[in-house]
Amino acid sequence: MNADKSAIQRALDAPSDSVRLFLLHGPDDSGSEALAARLGKAMGPAADRTDFTGDQLGKDPAALSDAAASISLFGDKSWVRVSSVGEESLAAVEALLEAPGAGNPVVMIAGALRKTSKLLTRCLGDKAVLCFASYPPSERDAAEIAITIARERGLRIDQALARRIVELTGGDRALMAGEIEKLALYHDAEPDRPAEATQEALSALSSEVADQDAPALASMAMAGDVKGLVHEMARFRSLGGSLSGVLRIALGKAMNVAEVRAAIDAGTPQNAALRVNGRPLFKREADEMIRLLRCWPGETIGRGVVRLAAAERVSRGGAVSETVIAQELLTVARQAARGR
């Protein structure tokens, strides 16, 4: 069943035997991760944690109910955390909810699930499941989140500094926490020894990201390296890099792929088609182009160019956040991954 924010927080902070499963979904992955961390804190540092991914449960659905029913040899508390959840986990959830006993709480972290999702429908219809969807916070809410995170770390930040941290990280909770952690260390702040953060300290810690990082990110997006892209975008943004530049480079690569693909589809041999704007490609460029051609058949590269071009036009006007650009790049990467 659905829970509001206050209810899900209370339930995670004091897990009850009546709730077997927490399903945390929605487009704000960082929000879901932050909620899952509350369960870990409630269980305590000595608790035994079992980790699964959705893919693992898809291959072994019984593993989830087995882990939920297991008893620690030393009598410690136990809990189960499942990441990257999708429809493949439905059978595992069915087994968990139909088992005669569970015992250990389970938290599942999924991305945005469709309203027609069988997994979501099953969970919403069961009183032993609490579901909550996280959405990216507004700029104002994100600033308040930053202030709260800082306070818990022993750091005082004002609204202006909080807004700057939000702008730097695109409002991503995990990235904001990373920036605040660096500030706390810089100021030697602790909860029992609070300190005031300064704009100058943030400027000193926010390193300039090297220009060569942006092409690598664009290549990951176009090649369908979703996991690598997620990791590297987080690092890139935590260092203050702008994804607008990555988006422009990805668009350029997509247009080049479209040009070569059109030549090949028109009957030009591949070796002769490996030219962009009439220029033969260098070996490194040609090798990358061949890899990208495998990801992007003719019927999809055109749509990729249109999508990236639309996002790039909007980003030039400053009307979209770094988080929205990141979502566009991930959408393109997932499309490329399906084409491989």
N, C-alpha and C positions, 0 to 999 in steps of 0.2 A: 504494500500500500504506500501511497505518497505521504511524505512528511514535509513540513515546512522547515525553514532553516533552524529555528530555535529547537524544534522537536528532534531533528537529526543530530544537532550538536549535543543535546542532553542525552540522547540515546547512545551516542558514541563515547561520551564522557563517562557514562555509567552503564555498560552493556548488561542487558537483561537476558535471562534464559528464554524469554518469550520471543526474542528476535534471533533468528538463525543467520540471517543474511542482510547485509547492508549493500544496496546497489547504488553506487555513486556514478552518475552519468552526466551528459551534457557537454557542450563545446568548451567549457573552461576546465581543461585537464588539471591546471594548477590548483583550482578550487577544490576539485575532487581529491587530489593528492593531499591537500591541507586537511581536509576532513578525515581522510583515512589515517593521517598521522595522529589525530585525536584518539582514535581507538588504540593505536600503539602506545600512546602515553598513558591511557587509562589502564591498559593491561600491565604496564610497568616494564622496566628495563630487563628484568629477569625472565620475562615471559618467553615461551618457546614460539617462534613464528615460522609457519610453513608458507612458502611462496610458490605460486603457479602463474602461468600465463594462460590466456584463453586458448591458444593453440595446444598447449599441453593437455588441458581438460577436454578439448575436442577429440584428442586421441585416446584419452583414458578418463571417461566421465566418472567412473567410480572413485577416482582418487580424491575428489573433493569431499564426498561424504565420509570417506575413510579418515581423512585428515581432521575433519570436524569432530569425529567421534573418538579420535585417539586420546590416550591418557599419557601424560609425561611420566617417565620412569621416576623422576625426582619429585613429582607432585606439583611442579610449577604450572602456572597458568599457560594456556596455549591459545593461539588464534591463527587465522588463515588469511592471507592477502593474495588477491588475484588481480593481475594487471592485464592491460590490452584485451579487454573482454569484448566479445561480439556474439553473434548468433551461434557460433560453434560451441558455446558454453551452455546452451539450453539443456542438453541431456544431463550435464553435470548438476545443474541447478535443480532439475526435476528429481534426480537421485537424492540430493541433499534434503529437499523439502519432503520427500516421501519416506526418508529413513526414520526408523522408530525413535532414534535419539541422535542428537548432534553434540551438544556440550560446548564446543569451542566456537566463538563467533567468527563469521566469515565476512570480509569486506571485499567487494568487487569494484574495480575501477574501469568504467567503460567510457568511450567518447560519446559523441552525439548519436543517440539511438532514434530511429524513426518511430512515429506514433504507432505504426503497424508492426513494430518489432515483436516477434514471438517471445523473445527473452523478456522484454519490458512488460508485455501483457501478462505473462506468467507471474512475474514478480509483483506487479500491481494488484493482482488478484489474490494474493496470499498474505494473511495477517502476520506470518512469521518473517516477512521481508519488509524492510523500510527502504523506500526509494527516494532519491533526491537528485534533482538536475541542477548543475552549476552553470551559470552563464557569466561571461566576462563582465566585471564590474564597470560602472560608469567612472568617469575620471574623478568625480568627487568621492565616490565610494572607495575607489582604489587608493586615493590619498589617505583616507581614514584607515584603510587596511595597513598602509605603510606605517602610519603613526602607531598603530596598535602593535605591529610586529616589532618596531623599534623600541617601544615601551617595554615589551616582554624581554627584550635583549638588554635593557638597561640604558637605552639611548633616547634622548629627547630630540625630536625634530619638529620644526615648525611647518606650517602649511606650505610655505613657498618651497622648502626643501623637499617635502613630501611630493608635491606636484612635479618637481624636477626628477625625482626618482621614478615616478610613474611614467613620465615622458621618456626617460632613458630606457626603461624596461618594457614599455608598451602595456603596463598594468599587469604584467604576469607576476603572480604571487611568488613563485619560486625565484624568479630573477630579482624581484624586489627584496626578498629575504637575503639573497646573495649579496646585493649591494649594501644592505643594512648591516650584515655580518662584517663586511670589510670595514665599514665605518666604525662599528663597535670595537673592532680590534685596533683600528687606527687611534681611537680615543681612549683605549683601555677601559671600556665601559663594561660593567657587570650589573645584574639586577640589584645587588646590594651596594653598588658603587656607580650610580648613574652619571652620565656625562651628556653635555650638550653638543650635538653634531653641527658642523659648519659647512657652508657652501664651498669654502676653500678646500676642505678635506675631501668633499665629493669630487671636486675638480681634479685634485691631485691623484685620486684613486681611479678615476674613470679614464683608463688608457685609451689612446687612439688606436683603432683597429687598422692593421695594415691593409692597404688597398688590395693586395693579392688574395686576401681571404674571400672577397666577394665573388670572383670568378669561380673559386672552388665550390662555394655554396650553390651558385647558379648551375654548375655542372651536376651536382648531386640532385638538384630538383629535376633537371631535364633527363637524367639517367635513371630516375626512379629509386634512388637510394633514400627511402623514407626514414629509416632509423638513423642513418648517418646525418641526414638533414636536420632532424629534430634535435639531435645532440649538438651539432655544430651551430645551428641557429641560436640555441640557448647561450652557448659560449660567446658567439659573435655579438649578441645583443647585450649580454652582461658587461661586455667591454665597451659598449657605447656605439657599436657599428650600426649603420642605417641600412635596413633591408630594402629601402627604395633603390639603392644602387644595385643590389643583388637582383631585384626585379627587372631593372633595365638590361642587365647583362643576360638574364635568362630569356628575355624577349628577343634580344639580338641573336642568341643561339637558336631559338625556335624559328626565327625567320630564315636563318641559314639552313637549318634542317629542311624547312619547307621548300626552299629553293632547290636543294640537292634532290629531295624526294620527288619533286615535280619533274626534274630532268630524268631521273631513273624510271619513273612511271610512264614517261613519254617515249621510252625505249633507248635512252642513252646508256651505254655501258657504265658500270659503277665507277671504274677508274677515271673515265672521261668526265663523269658527272661530279666528281669531287672538286668542285670549284665554287667559289662564292664571289659574287659581283665580278665574274670574269677572271678571278685570281685563283691559281692552283693552291690547294691547301698544303701547308707544311706537314711533315709526317705525323707529328704529335696531333695537329689539328685533324688530319685525315683519320687517324686511329680513333679519336673521340667521335668524329662524325659517323664512322661506321657503327660504333656502339649505339649512338643515338638513333640511327636509322632503324635499328632492330626494335627500339622502343616505340617508334612513332610511325605507324603506317599512314598512308595518304589520307585516310578518312578521319584521322584524329589530330594530325599535326595542325591542320587548318583551324580546328576548334581551339587548340592550345594557343596558337598565335593570337586569335581573337580575344581569348580570355586574358592573356598576359597584357595585350595592348590596352584593353579596357582598364585593367587594374593600374597599369603604368600611367595612363592619362589622369586617372583620379588621384593617384599618389602625388603627381606633380602639383596638383592644386591643394595639397595638404589636407584633403578631406577624409583620409583614412588613417588609421593608426598602424603602428608596426605590427600589432597582433593580427589585424585584418590582412596585411601583406603576407605575414607568415602563413596564414590559412590558405591564401591563394597559392603560394609556392608549394605547400604540402598537397593541395588538390592536384596541381600539375604533376608532382612527384608520384602520387598514387596512380594517376592516369598512365604515366610512363611505366610504372611497375606492372600494371595490368597488360601492357603491350609487349612486355619482354617474353 
